[in-house]
Amino acid sequence: MTAPLVEVRDLTKTFDVSAPWLNRVIERRPRQWVHAVDGVGFEIPKGQTLALVGESGCGKSTVARLLVGLHAPTRGEVRIDGQPLHATLVTPQGQALRRRLQMIFQDPYASLNPRWTVADIVGEPLLEHGLLTGRAALRERAAELLTQVGLAGADLDRFPHQFSGGQRQRVSIARALATSPEFLVCDEPTSALDVSVQAQVLNLMKDLQRERGLTYLFISHNLAVVRHVSDRVGVMYLGRLVEVADKRTLFAQPRHPYTRMLLDAIPDIRMSGRARTPVQGEVPDALNPPAGCAFNPRCPHANARCRAERPVLTEVDGVRVACHAVEERRI
């Protein structure tokens, strides 16, 4: 197996969502905390793609921001090629490490400055990291990057509002590639695009991965997209990983009841007649999660142990899964 470029150990992020101090004093309310990410751990080998899936609010985007240093973890550690990410970013060596990782954001309409031309947008990382100086050199490099993502060098003087959604996302990808990164964090990069445009952007990302040997963390709630782009899949629920498996294994033989429910929610185009269980219930309140396994109120296999004891991610038949029912061979 290829050596991991990205290693995540016990990653935890807690947000203080308490009311203002005076309100708490008057109303005698305690402070409140949300465990957006709770003890997540995984590895991504060089040149491969790990996809994180789950319902909205499960902590996927917070993991993405932790992995590029936009948030500092409450606990745990992220290592990039053996270097501790957050400890290194505050040192003189942090600039070099930051060049090796970039992020593609979800909304191409909000992630580009509407007052800047494409030349300014794509050239900004080159200036910030001191990779190029001089207007002519910057424009030449920006034009090369645009060409690599399927746009024309003549687009340099256009503004974001003059592009379609798919073209804007290509500009975002060109900006992310400006520093020649090794690791790209993609936070639902196609969710705001039409289906036909999604396919074009995804194929572009796969081509760039083959050409440059890029490593991806791909955040999505679209399982069809995940099946197309990923090598391994991690399923998140209420801030925790509940299953991590090879893509083919996960789609063919999902182990965790939540993973099964997610896959059963996909329309059965082939009309195979397979028994399907629709997703039941609602995601619990993150401020007051249930005791034991967080999924137990929605799980058809929950028992007394599930309601009292929180499962840990353990390997069962080559798949990492956090489920008492799987561990006890009840399902």
Contacts in CASP RR format, 6 or more apart in sequence:
PFRMAT RR
TARGET T0000
AUTHOR 0000-0000-0000
METHOD contacts of the structure
MODEL  1
MTAPLVEVRDLTKTFDVSAPWLNRVIERRPRQWVHAVDGVGFEIPKGQTL
ALVGESGCGKSTVARLLVGLHAPTRGEVRIDGQPLHATLVTPQGQALRRR
LQMIFQDPYASLNPRWTVADIVGEPLLEHGLLTGRAALRERAAELLTQVG
LAGADLDRFPHQFSGGQRQRVSIARALATSPEFLVCDEPTSALDVSVQAQ
VLNLMKDLQRERGLTYLFISHNLAVVRHVSDRVGVMYLGRLVEVADKRTL
FAQPRHPYTRMLLDAIPDIRMSGRARTPVQGEVPDALNPPAGCAFNPRCP
HANARCRAERPVLTEVDGVRVACHAVEERRI
1 45 0 8 1.000
2 45 0 8 1.000
2 46 0 8 1.000
2 47 0 8 1.000
2 48 0 8 1.000
3 45 0 8 1.000
3 46 0 8 1.000
4 43 0 8 1.000
4 44 0 8 1.000
4 45 0 8 1.000
4 46 0 8 1.000
5 44 0 8 1.000
5 45 0 8 1.000
5 46 0 8 1.000
5 47 0 8 1.000
5 80 0 8 1.000
5 81 0 8 1.000
5 182 0 8 1.000
5 183 0 8 1.000
5 215 0 8 1.000
6 43 0 8 1.000
6 44 0 8 1.000
6 67 0 8 1.000
6 78 0 8 1.000
6 79 0 8 1.000
6 80 0 8 1.000
6 183 0 8 1.000
6 215 0 8 1.000
6 217 0 8 1.000
7 43 0 8 1.000
7 78 0 8 1.000
7 79 0 8 1.000
7 82 0 8 1.000
8 40 0 8 1.000
8 41 0 8 1.000
8 42 0 8 1.000
8 43 0 8 1.000
8 63 0 8 1.000
8 67 0 8 1.000
8 77 0 8 1.000
8 78 0 8 1.000
8 79 0 8 1.000
9 41 0 8 1.000
9 76 0 8 1.000
9 77 0 8 1.000
9 78 0 8 1.000
9 79 0 8 1.000
10 39 0 8 1.000
10 40 0 8 1.000
10 41 0 8 1.000
10 75 0 8 1.000
10 76 0 8 1.000
10 77 0 8 1.000
11 37 0 8 1.000
11 39 0 8 1.000
11 40 0 8 1.000
11 41 0 8 1.000
11 63 0 8 1.000
11 66 0 8 1.000
11 73 0 8 1.000
11 75 0 8 1.000
11 76 0 8 1.000
11 77 0 8 1.000
11 78 0 8 1.000
12 35 0 8 1.000
12 37 0 8 1.000
12 38 0 8 1.000
12 39 0 8 1.000
12 40 0 8 1.000
12 73 0 8 1.000
12 74 0 8 1.000
12 75 0 8 1.000
12 76 0 8 1.000
13 35 0 8 1.000
13 36 0 8 1.000
13 37 0 8 1.000
13 62 0 8 1.000
13 66 0 8 1.000
13 71 0 8 1.000
13 73 0 8 1.000
13 74 0 8 1.000
14 33 0 8 1.000
14 34 0 8 1.000
14 35 0 8 1.000
14 36 0 8 1.000
14 74 0 8 1.000
15 33 0 8 1.000
15 34 0 8 1.000
15 36 0 8 1.000
16 31 0 8 1.000
16 32 0 8 1.000
16 33 0 8 1.000
17 32 0 8 1.000
17 33 0 8 1.000
17 34 0 8 1.000
17 287 0 8 1.000
18 24 0 8 1.000
18 29 0 8 1.000
18 30 0 8 1.000
18 31 0 8 1.000
18 32 0 8 1.000
18 33 0 8 1.000
19 27 0 8 1.000
19 29 0 8 1.000
19 32 0 8 1.000
23 29 0 8 1.000
24 30 0 8 1.000
24 31 0 8 1.000
32 287 0 8 1.000
34 286 0 8 1.000
34 287 0 8 1.000
35 239 0 8 1.000
35 286 0 8 1.000
35 289 0 8 1.000
36 59 0 8 1.000
36 62 0 8 1.000
36 239 0 8 1.000
36 286 0 8 1.000
37 59 0 8 1.000
37 62 0 8 1.000
37 63 0 8 1.000
37 66 0 8 1.000
37 73 0 8 1.000
37 239 0 8 1.000
38 238 0 8 1.000
38 239 0 8 1.000
38 240 0 8 1.000
39 75 0 8 1.000
39 76 0 8 1.000
39 240 0 8 1.000
40 63 0 8 1.000
40 236 0 8 1.000
40 239 0 8 1.000
40 240 0 8 1.000
40 241 0 8 1.000
41 241 0 8 1.000
41 313 0 8 1.000
42 50 0 8 1.000
42 234 0 8 1.000
42 241 0 8 1.000
42 244 0 8 1.000
44 50 0 8 1.000
44 183 0 8 1.000
44 215 0 8 1.000
44 216 0 8 1.000
44 217 0 8 1.000
44 232 0 8 1.000
45 215 0 8 1.000
46 182 0 8 1.000
46 213 0 8 1.000
46 215 0 8 1.000
47 209 0 8 1.000
47 213 0 8 1.000
47 214 0 8 1.000
47 215 0 8 1.000
47 216 0 8 1.000
48 215 0 8 1.000
48 216 0 8 1.000
48 231 0 8 1.000
48 232 0 8 1.000
49 209 0 8 1.000
49 215 0 8 1.000
49 216 0 8 1.000
49 217 0 8 1.000
49 218 0 8 1.000
49 229 0 8 1.000
49 230 0 8 1.000
49 231 0 8 1.000
49 232 0 8 1.000
50 216 0 8 1.000
50 217 0 8 1.000
50 218 0 8 1.000
50 230 0 8 1.000
50 231 0 8 1.000
50 232 0 8 1.000
50 233 0 8 1.000
50 234 0 8 1.000
51 218 0 8 1.000
51 219 0 8 1.000
51 220 0 8 1.000
51 226 0 8 1.000
51 229 0 8 1.000
51 230 0 8 1.000
51 232 0 8 1.000
51 233 0 8 1.000
51 234 0 8 1.000
51 247 0 8 1.000
52 60 0 8 1.000
52 63 0 8 1.000
52 217 0 8 1.000
52 218 0 8 1.000
52 219 0 8 1.000
52 220 0 8 1.000
52 233 0 8 1.000
52 234 0 8 1.000
52 235 0 8 1.000
52 236 0 8 1.000
53 60 0 8 1.000
53 220 0 8 1.000
53 221 0 8 1.000
53 223 0 8 1.000
53 226 0 8 1.000
53 233 0 8 1.000
53 234 0 8 1.000
53 235 0 8 1.000
53 236 0 8 1.000
53 262 0 8 1.000
54 60 0 8 1.000
54 221 0 8 1.000
54 235 0 8 1.000
54 236 0 8 1.000
54 237 0 8 1.000
54 262 0 8 1.000
55 221 0 8 1.000
55 237 0 8 1.000
55 283 0 8 1.000
56 221 0 8 1.000
57 283 0 8 1.000
57 286 0 8 1.000
58 236 0 8 1.000
58 237 0 8 1.000
58 238 0 8 1.000
58 239 0 8 1.000
58 283 0 8 1.000
59 236 0 8 1.000
59 239 0 8 1.000
60 187 0 8 1.000
60 219 0 8 1.000
60 221 0 8 1.000
60 236 0 8 1.000
61 106 0 8 1.000
61 187 0 8 1.000
61 188 0 8 1.000
61 219 0 8 1.000
62 71 0 8 1.000
63 217 0 8 1.000
63 219 0 8 1.000
63 236 0 8 1.000
64 103 0 8 1.000
64 185 0 8 1.000
64 187 0 8 1.000
64 217 0 8 1.000
64 219 0 8 1.000
65 71 0 8 1.000
66 72 0 8 1.000
66 73 0 8 1.000
66 78 0 8 1.000
67 78 0 8 1.000
67 85 0 8 1.000
67 101 0 8 1.000
67 185 0 8 1.000
67 217 0 8 1.000
68 101 0 8 1.000
68 102 0 8 1.000
68 103 0 8 1.000
68 185 0 8 1.000
69 85 0 8 1.000
69 86 0 8 1.000
69 89 0 8 1.000
70 103 0 8 1.000
72 86 0 8 1.000
73 86 0 8 1.000
77 84 0 8 1.000
77 85 0 8 1.000
77 86 0 8 1.000
78 84 0 8 1.000
78 85 0 8 1.000
78 86 0 8 1.000
79 85 0 8 1.000
80 97 0 8 1.000
80 100 0 8 1.000
80 101 0 8 1.000
80 183 0 8 1.000
81 100 0 8 1.000
81 182 0 8 1.000
83 93 0 8 1.000
83 97 0 8 1.000
85 97 0 8 1.000
88 94 0 8 1.000
88 97 0 8 1.000
89 97 0 8 1.000
89 98 0 8 1.000
95 129 0 8 1.000
98 129 0 8 1.000
99 129 0 8 1.000
99 179 0 8 1.000
99 180 0 8 1.000
99 181 0 8 1.000
100 179 0 8 1.000
100 181 0 8 1.000
100 182 0 8 1.000
100 183 0 8 1.000
101 181 0 8 1.000
101 182 0 8 1.000
101 183 0 8 1.000
101 184 0 8 1.000
101 185 0 8 1.000
102 125 0 8 1.000
102 176 0 8 1.000
102 177 0 8 1.000
102 179 0 8 1.000
102 181 0 8 1.000
102 183 0 8 1.000
102 184 0 8 1.000
102 185 0 8 1.000
103 176 0 8 1.000
103 184 0 8 1.000
103 185 0 8 1.000
103 186 0 8 1.000
103 187 0 8 1.000
104 169 0 8 1.000
104 172 0 8 1.000
104 173 0 8 1.000
104 176 0 8 1.000
104 184 0 8 1.000
104 185 0 8 1.000
104 186 0 8 1.000
104 187 0 8 1.000
104 189 0 8 1.000
105 111 0 8 1.000
105 172 0 8 1.000
105 187 0 8 1.000
105 189 0 8 1.000
106 187 0 8 1.000
106 188 0 8 1.000
106 189 0 8 1.000
106 191 0 8 1.000
106 192 0 8 1.000
107 192 0 8 1.000
108 165 0 8 1.000
108 166 0 8 1.000
108 168 0 8 1.000
108 169 0 8 1.000
108 171 0 8 1.000
108 172 0 8 1.000
108 192 0 8 1.000
108 193 0 8 1.000
109 160 0 8 1.000
109 165 0 8 1.000
109 168 0 8 1.000
109 192 0 8 1.000
111 172 0 8 1.000
112 121 0 8 1.000
112 160 0 8 1.000
112 168 0 8 1.000
112 171 0 8 1.000
112 172 0 8 1.000
113 120 0 8 1.000
113 121 0 8 1.000
113 160 0 8 1.000
114 159 0 8 1.000
114 160 0 8 1.000
114 161 0 8 1.000
115 159 0 8 1.000
116 124 0 8 1.000
116 159 0 8 1.000
116 160 0 8 1.000
117 156 0 8 1.000
117 157 0 8 1.000
117 158 0 8 1.000
117 159 0 8 1.000
118 142 0 8 1.000
118 146 0 8 1.000
118 155 0 8 1.000
118 156 0 8 1.000
118 157 0 8 1.000
118 158 0 8 1.000
118 159 0 8 1.000
118 160 0 8 1.000
118 171 0 8 1.000
119 138 0 8 1.000
119 139 0 8 1.000
119 142 0 8 1.000
119 156 0 8 1.000
119 157 0 8 1.000
121 160 0 8 1.000
121 171 0 8 1.000
121 175 0 8 1.000
122 142 0 8 1.000
122 145 0 8 1.000
122 146 0 8 1.000
122 171 0 8 1.000
122 174 0 8 1.000
122 175 0 8 1.000
122 178 0 8 1.000
123 132 0 8 1.000
123 138 0 8 1.000
123 141 0 8 1.000
123 142 0 8 1.000
123 175 0 8 1.000
123 178 0 8 1.000
124 175 0 8 1.000
124 178 0 8 1.000
125 131 0 8 1.000
125 175 0 8 1.000
125 178 0 8 1.000
125 179 0 8 1.000
126 132 0 8 1.000
126 138 0 8 1.000
126 141 0 8 1.000
126 142 0 8 1.000
126 178 0 8 1.000
126 179 0 8 1.000
127 133 0 8 1.000
127 138 0 8 1.000
129 179 0 8 1.000
131 178 0 8 1.000
131 179 0 8 1.000
132 138 0 8 1.000
132 141 0 8 1.000
139 156 0 8 1.000
141 178 0 8 1.000
142 153 0 8 1.000
142 156 0 8 1.000
142 174 0 8 1.000
142 178 0 8 1.000
143 153 0 8 1.000
143 156 0 8 1.000
145 174 0 8 1.000
145 175 0 8 1.000
145 177 0 8 1.000
145 178 0 8 1.000
146 152 0 8 1.000
146 153 0 8 1.000
146 155 0 8 1.000
146 156 0 8 1.000
146 170 0 8 1.000
146 171 0 8 1.000
146 174 0 8 1.000
147 153 0 8 1.000
148 174 0 8 1.000
148 177 0 8 1.000
148 208 0 8 1.000
149 170 0 8 1.000
149 171 0 8 1.000
149 173 0 8 1.000
149 174 0 8 1.000
149 177 0 8 1.000
149 204 0 8 1.000
149 208 0 8 1.000
150 170 0 8 1.000
150 204 0 8 1.000
151 167 0 8 1.000
151 170 0 8 1.000
151 171 0 8 1.000
151 174 0 8 1.000
155 163 0 8 1.000
160 168 0 8 1.000
160 171 0 8 1.000
163 171 0 8 1.000
164 197 0 8 1.000
165 192 0 8 1.000
165 193 0 8 1.000
165 197 0 8 1.000
166 193 0 8 1.000
166 197 0 8 1.000
166 200 0 8 1.000
166 201 0 8 1.000
169 189 0 8 1.000
169 190 0 8 1.000
169 193 0 8 1.000
169 201 0 8 1.000
170 201 0 8 1.000
170 204 0 8 1.000
172 189 0 8 1.000
173 189 0 8 1.000
173 201 0 8 1.000
173 204 0 8 1.000
173 205 0 8 1.000
173 208 0 8 1.000
176 184 0 8 1.000
177 208 0 8 1.000
177 212 0 8 1.000
180 212 0 8 1.000
181 214 0 8 1.000
182 213 0 8 1.000
182 214 0 8 1.000
182 215 0 8 1.000
183 214 0 8 1.000
183 215 0 8 1.000
183 216 0 8 1.000
183 217 0 8 1.000
184 214 0 8 1.000
184 215 0 8 1.000
184 216 0 8 1.000
184 217 0 8 1.000
185 216 0 8 1.000
185 217 0 8 1.000
185 219 0 8 1.000
186 205 0 8 1.000
186 216 0 8 1.000
186 217 0 8 1.000
186 218 0 8 1.000
186 219 0 8 1.000
187 219 0 8 1.000
188 219 0 8 1.000
188 220 0 8 1.000
188 221 0 8 1.000
189 201 0 8 1.000
189 205 0 8 1.000
189 218 0 8 1.000
190 197 0 8 1.000
190 198 0 8 1.000
190 201 0 8 1.000
190 202 0 8 1.000
190 220 0 8 1.000
190 222 0 8 1.000
190 225 0 8 1.000
191 220 0 8 1.000
191 221 0 8 1.000
191 222 0 8 1.000
193 201 0 8 1.000
198 225 0 8 1.000
202 225 0 8 1.000
202 228 0 8 1.000
202 229 0 8 1.000
205 216 0 8 1.000
205 229 0 8 1.000
206 229 0 8 1.000
208 214 0 8 1.000
209 216 0 8 1.000
216 229 0 8 1.000
218 226 0 8 1.000
218 229 0 8 1.000
218 230 0 8 1.000
220 226 0 8 1.000
223 251 0 8 1.000
223 262 0 8 1.000
223 263 0 8 1.000
223 266 0 8 1.000
224 266 0 8 1.000
226 233 0 8 1.000
226 247 0 8 1.000
227 247 0 8 1.000
227 251 0 8 1.000
230 247 0 8 1.000
231 246 0 8 1.000
231 247 0 8 1.000
232 244 0 8 1.000
232 245 0 8 1.000
232 246 0 8 1.000
232 247 0 8 1.000
233 243 0 8 1.000
233 244 0 8 1.000
233 245 0 8 1.000
233 246 0 8 1.000
233 247 0 8 1.000
233 250 0 8 1.000
234 241 0 8 1.000
234 243 0 8 1.000
234 244 0 8 1.000
234 245 0 8 1.000
234 250 0 8 1.000
235 241 0 8 1.000
235 242 0 8 1.000
235 243 0 8 1.000
235 244 0 8 1.000
235 250 0 8 1.000
235 256 0 8 1.000
235 258 0 8 1.000
235 259 0 8 1.000
235 262 0 8 1.000
236 242 0 8 1.000
237 258 0 8 1.000
237 283 0 8 1.000
237 294 0 8 1.000
237 295 0 8 1.000
238 283 0 8 1.000
238 284 0 8 1.000
238 286 0 8 1.000
238 289 0 8 1.000
238 294 0 8 1.000
238 295 0 8 1.000
240 294 0 8 1.000
240 322 0 8 1.000
241 313 0 8 1.000
241 320 0 8 1.000
241 322 0 8 1.000
242 256 0 8 1.000
242 258 0 8 1.000
242 259 0 8 1.000
242 295 0 8 1.000
242 313 0 8 1.000
242 321 0 8 1.000
242 322 0 8 1.000
242 323 0 8 1.000
243 250 0 8 1.000
243 254 0 8 1.000
243 255 0 8 1.000
243 256 0 8 1.000
243 258 0 8 1.000
243 259 0 8 1.000
243 319 0 8 1.000
243 320 0 8 1.000
243 321 0 8 1.000
243 322 0 8 1.000
243 323 0 8 1.000
244 313 0 8 1.000
244 319 0 8 1.000
244 320 0 8 1.000
244 321 0 8 1.000
245 255 0 8 1.000
245 318 0 8 1.000
245 319 0 8 1.000
245 320 0 8 1.000
245 321 0 8 1.000
249 318 0 8 1.000
249 319 0 8 1.000
250 259 0 8 1.000
250 319 0 8 1.000
251 263 0 8 1.000
254 260 0 8 1.000
254 262 0 8 1.000
254 263 0 8 1.000
255 316 0 8 1.000
255 317 0 8 1.000
255 319 0 8 1.000
255 321 0 8 1.000
255 323 0 8 1.000
255 326 0 8 1.000
255 331 0 8 1.000
256 295 0 8 1.000
256 321 0 8 1.000
256 322 0 8 1.000
256 323 0 8 1.000
256 326 0 8 1.000
257 295 0 8 1.000
257 299 0 8 1.000
257 300 0 8 1.000
257 301 0 8 1.000
257 323 0 8 1.000
257 325 0 8 1.000
257 331 0 8 1.000
258 295 0 8 1.000
258 298 0 8 1.000
258 299 0 8 1.000
260 277 0 8 1.000
261 277 0 8 1.000
261 278 0 8 1.000
261 279 0 8 1.000
261 280 0 8 1.000
261 298 0 8 1.000
262 279 0 8 1.000
264 276 0 8 1.000
264 277 0 8 1.000
264 278 0 8 1.000
264 279 0 8 1.000
265 278 0 8 1.000
265 279 0 8 1.000
268 274 0 8 1.000
268 276 0 8 1.000
277 300 0 8 1.000
279 298 0 8 1.000
280 298 0 8 1.000
280 300 0 8 1.000
281 297 0 8 1.000
281 298 0 8 1.000
282 298 0 8 1.000
284 290 0 8 1.000
284 294 0 8 1.000
284 297 0 8 1.000
290 296 0 8 1.000
290 297 0 8 1.000
290 307 0 8 1.000
291 307 0 8 1.000
291 308 0 8 1.000
291 310 0 8 1.000
292 306 0 8 1.000
292 307 0 8 1.000
292 308 0 8 1.000
292 309 0 8 1.000
292 310 0 8 1.000
292 311 0 8 1.000
293 299 0 8 1.000
293 302 0 8 1.000
293 306 0 8 1.000
293 307 0 8 1.000
293 309 0 8 1.000
293 310 0 8 1.000
293 311 0 8 1.000
293 322 0 8 1.000
293 323 0 8 1.000
293 324 0 8 1.000
294 310 0 8 1.000
295 302 0 8 1.000
296 302 0 8 1.000
296 306 0 8 1.000
296 307 0 8 1.000
299 306 0 8 1.000
299 325 0 8 1.000
301 325 0 8 1.000
301 330 0 8 1.000
301 331 0 8 1.000
302 325 0 8 1.000
303 324 0 8 1.000
303 325 0 8 1.000
303 330 0 8 1.000
305 324 0 8 1.000
306 324 0 8 1.000
306 325 0 8 1.000
309 324 0 8 1.000
311 322 0 8 1.000
311 323 0 8 1.000
311 324 0 8 1.000
311 327 0 8 1.000
312 322 0 8 1.000
313 320 0 8 1.000
313 321 0 8 1.000
313 322 0 8 1.000
314 320 0 8 1.000
314 321 0 8 1.000
314 322 0 8 1.000
314 327 0 8 1.000
316 326 0 8 1.000
316 327 0 8 1.000
321 327 0 8 1.000
323 331 0 8 1.000
324 330 0 8 1.000
325 331 0 8 1.000
END
